[in-house]
Amino acid sequence: MPKYPFRVLLVSMPFGALERQALGLSLLKPCLERRGLACDIRYLNFPFAEFTGFEDYCWLNYEAPYTAFAGDWIFTEALYGARPQVDANYKQEVLRGIWRMADHDVERLDRMRAVVEPFLEYCLAAVNWERYELVGFTSTFEQNIASLALARRLKQRYPKMRIVCGGANWEGEMGLELHRQFQFVDYVCSGESEVSFPSLVSAVARGGRSSEIKHIPGVVFRRNGESVSTGTAERVKSMD
């Protein structure tokens, strides 16, 4: 099997679980390696738990109401910039109004938010990003905004790096619209990606021609500035 001079990093951001692997990443790594593509995995949710404190991280992951999306909110300023009135409205209407969150818990979220920028700077410094031509982010539940915040910084620093997003938050029409909204995301893998992602990475390693990528089911890519979906991903039939 020929080996491409091409290396992939798969990333799990906050608020991924600390007690178990991200199954998708563990499945995709050997799928890539079978094609001769080098792949590493980094769990950057663990250092964020160190920044916030283990207790606060677990409280947000397992006790705070997940449909309040407080984990995503913590990273919104890092992605969109300062929006003080939006933040004030969110705290008042969602956290205190809908979820009756106590002041000390809102303050806990503020403390966690305060370490986001130092954490993202840590991520940029702790990983040798120059080794990787492509970085893939998995996103389920409250991993979207943290992943996008880091992806934007990576694209700014390494413009030739390809950014790929996948996971439940990027499936179907959600993935297509997110791809339209965030120009620094190069590709989306929608649905089961054990076939589509290795095929996409192989195509990118060969030059990333649209004429090749358009034939890979389950991918969103950009053609002439427009987000294009290749349809439903190929289903995995063998569970071995």
N, C-alpha and C positions, 0 to 999 in steps of 0.2 A: 504494500500500500504506500504510494508516494506521500510525502509529508510536505504540506505547504509551509512557507515561511510566514505563518499567520497564527496569532495566538488570541484566544478568547478568554474573557473574564466574566463570570456569572456572579451577580451581586444580589444579596438579600438585605434590604434596608429596614429600618424601623417602620412599622412595629411588628416585624416578624417574631414568631414565638421563639423563646430561648431554650425550650426543653425538647425540641425536635427539629429535624432537618426540614429544609424546604424541598419537598419531594420532587417537584419539577426540576430543580437544579441538579439533584442527584441522578435523575433519569437522563437529563440532557448531556451531562458530561461524558458518560461512556458512549452515547450516540455520536458525539463529535469525534471522540478518540478512535472509534471504529473506522472513521473516514480519514484518519491520519491528521486530525485537527487538534492542536494542543489546547487544553482548557483548564482553567483554575476556577475555584469558587471562593468567594469572600463573604462572610457573615458580618456586615457592618452594623447589624442591630446590637451585637454584643458590646462593642465600644460605646455605643450610645447609652446602653444601660449603665455602663460605668460612669459616663458623664452625668446622667440624671440620678443615679443611685438605683440599685436593684429593686428596692421596695417600691419606688415611684413608678418605675417601668412596668413592673408586674401589676400594680394598682391600675394603671391606665389600660393595660392589655386585658385584664381579667375581671375588673370590678367596675370601672367607669362604663357608662352606657355607650356601647359601640356605635349606635346610630346617631350619637351626638357628633361623631367624627372629630373628637378632640385631638386624636393623634395626628390626623391630617392638618387640623388647624395649627398645631404647634409649628409646622413647617411652612405655613402659607407666606409669612413675611420673607422667608428665605427664597421663595419662588417668585412672588409678585411684588415685593417691596413693601414699604410701610403703608398701612391703610388703617389708621387709628380709629376712624369712625366705624368702619366695617368690623373691626375687632371688638369695639365697645358694644355694638349691636349684637354680635354673636354671643358675647358673654351674658348680656342682659336677656336677650330673647330666647336663646337656645339653652345655655348652660343653667342660668338661674330660672328662666321662665318655664321652659318645657320640662327640664330634667331636675329642677329644684336643687341644683348643686350648691352645697354649702360654700361660704366664702373661703374657708381654708382649703377646699379642694380646687377652687378656681385659682387661688394663689399658688397651689402646687403645680397647676398647669403653666402658670406664668414662669415659675422657676425652671420648669423643663424647657420652655420655649427660649429662655435666656441662654441655654447652652447649645442651641442649634448651630449658630454660626461658628463657635469654637469646634464643635463636632465636625462640621463640614470641612473646615480647614484641616482638621486632623485627617479626615478621609483623603483629602488631596495630597497630604504629605506622607501618609503611612503606606500607601500603595504605590508601587512603581508603575504608574499608568502608561508610561512610554513603552512598556513591554507589549501592550495589547492594541491590536488593530480594531477590535470590536468588543464592546461591553454590553452585556444583556442584563436587564433588570426584571426580576419577577415581582409582580404586584398583586396582592390579594388583600381584601379588607383595607386597612389604613396604611398601606405602603405607597400609595400613589404620589402624594405631594413630596414626601421625603426623596423618593426615587427621582422625580422630576427636578427637584432642587439640585441634587448632585449631578444629574445628567446635564443640566444646563451649564453648570460650572465646568464640567469635563469638556463639553463641546466648545466652550469659549477658550479653554486652555489648549485643547488638542483638536483643532478644527477638522482634521482628517480622520479622527476616530469615528467609527460607526456606532450609533446608539440604537439598541433594539429593546423593545419593551414587550412583555407578555404576561400571562397569568390571567386570573379571572377578571381583573379590572380592565383588561384590554381586549376582551372578547367581543366579537360581533360589531354592532354599530357603535359601541363605546370606544373600541379601539380605533375605528375609522375616524370618529370625531376628535378623539384625543390627538391622533396623528395630524389632523388638520390644524388643531389649535397650537401645537408645540412643534415648531419647525426644527428644533434641534434633535427631535426623535427621527431617525432615518427610516426605521422599519418597525413594524408590529407583527408579532406572531400571534394569531388569533385561534383559540381552541387548542386541541391536542397538538403538541409541537414536536413530538419525537421524530416525525418525518420532515415536517416543514422547516424547522429551525436548522438542522444539519444541512439540508438542501440549500437554504438561504445563505448560511455561512460559507458553504463551498462556492456558491455563485459569487458572493462578495469577494472571496479570496481570489477568484478568477477575474475580478474587475467590476463586478456588480452591474452587469448590463441589464437594462430593463427588459430586453428581448428574451432573456433567460429567466429573470425573476417572475415575470408575468405568468409563467407556466407552473409556478409552485403554489398549490392550493393552500390557503390559510395565511397569506401574507398581505400586509398593507405596505405599499411603497409609494414613492413620489415620482410622477412622470410629468415633465413640463410644469412643475410647480403644483400639480394637483395630486391629492391623495387618492390612490387607486387600490381597491381590494381585489384579491384574486379568488375570492369566494371561500367556501367552507373547507377547513383543513381535512386532510386524509385521516380517517379513523385508524386508531391502533387496533389491529386484530389479534396480534400475538401478545399475551401478557407475560411471556417469559422474559 
